[in-house]
Every structure is written in C-alpha cells, then in structure tokens.
Amino acid sequence: MTEEQLLSDESLRTSVDRLLGEEVRPALGAHAGSITVTSVVDGKITLKMLASCSACYFRRGCAENFVAPAMRSRFGEQVNFAISNAR
C-alpha cells in the first residue's frame, strides 16, 4: 500500500466516522444500538453493528434502508462498503 493510499484510507475513515456520528449513531442509539468502522483498506469500508444492533432481527433491513442510503448520499453511489454482521 502506498503512502498516498494510506492517507486516503485514513481520510475516508475519518469522513465515514463523522457521518456515522452525525446521522447514523443517534438513530441507532435510540434503540440501544451503534455502528463502527472496523477497517478501510484500499478504499473498501467495513462497518460493524454493535450493542443491540448486533443481534437485532432487523439489522439487515436497517443496513439496507438506513445506513446504505446515508453512505451513498454522502459518498456517492460508487462507495464500496460492507457491514460485516448485517446478515
């Protein structure tokens, strides 16, 4: 990995964490849940749902209908991300 890619990944991670803090975590927190960035490697973002969200039956729907639109709205349709435990 080049130094430029590393800086880019760090910057992307900071931006994603800011989005999660401003728009996503407050809503998830209303249901005792949360979400975190677990990694950003070569522009691919991996998120993980935490607390009550990690075992919630609706986590996949929440990921598809709430987290994904927030990510796409901020970073564009081509954003490359996955939620590791949203199955």
C-alpha positions in Angstrom: 0.0 0.0 0.0 1.4 3.4 -0.9 1.6 6.3 1.4 -0.9 8.2 -0.7 -3.4 5.3 -0.4 -2.8 5.1 3.3 -3.6 8.8 3.7 -6.6 8.4 1.5 -7.9 5.5 3.6 -7.3 7.4 6.8 -9.1 10.4 5.4 -12.0 8.2 4.3 -12.2 6.5 7.7 -12.4 9.9 9.4 -15.2 11.0 7.0 -17.2 7.8 7.4 -16.8 8.0 11.2 -18.1 11.6 11.1 -21.1 10.6 9.0 -21.9 7.8 11.4 -21.6 10.1 14.4 -23.8 12.8 12.9 -26.5 10.8 11.1 -26.5 7.1 11.9 -25.4 6.5 15.5 -28.0 8.9 17.0 -30.8 6.9 15.4 -29.4 3.5 16.3 -28.7 4.8 19.8 -32.4 5.4 20.3 -32.7 1.6 20.2 -29.6 0.9 22.3 -27.5 0.1 19.2 -24.5 1.5 17.4 -22.2 1.1 14.5 -18.4 1.4 14.0 -15.8 1.5 11.2 -13.7 -1.7 11.6 -11.5 -1.1 8.6 -10.8 0.9 5.5 -8.4 -0.8 3.1 -7.8 0.3 -0.5 -11.0 2.4 -0.3 -13.2 -0.6 0.9 -15.0 0.3 4.1 -16.1 -2.3 6.6 -18.6 -1.4 9.2 -19.9 -3.5 12.2 -23.2 -3.1 14.0 -22.8 -3.0 17.8 -24.8 -3.4 21.0 -28.4 -4.3 20.4 -28.0 -3.9 16.7 -25.5 -6.8 16.5 -28.3 -9.3 17.4 -31.3 -7.5 16.2 -33.6 -9.3 13.7 -34.0 -6.1 11.7 -30.3 -5.3 11.3 -30.2 -6.2 7.6 -33.2 -4.0 6.8 -31.7 -1.2 8.9 -28.4 -1.6 7.0 -30.1 -1.6 3.6 -32.7 1.1 4.3 -30.9 3.5 6.6 -27.1 3.0 6.7 -26.7 2.4 2.9 -28.6 5.5 1.8 -26.7 7.7 4.3 -23.4 6.3 3.0 -24.4 6.8 -0.7 -25.8 10.2 0.0 -22.5 11.4 1.5 -20.0 9.5 -0.6 -21.8 8.7 -3.9 -23.4 5.6 -5.5 -20.0 4.0 -6.1 -19.0 3.9 -2.4 -17.5 0.5 -1.6 -18.7 -0.7 1.8 -20.0 -3.7 3.7 -21.5 -4.3 7.1 -19.8 -7.4 8.4 -22.6 -8.6 10.6 -25.7 -7.4 8.7 -26.8 -10.8 7.5 
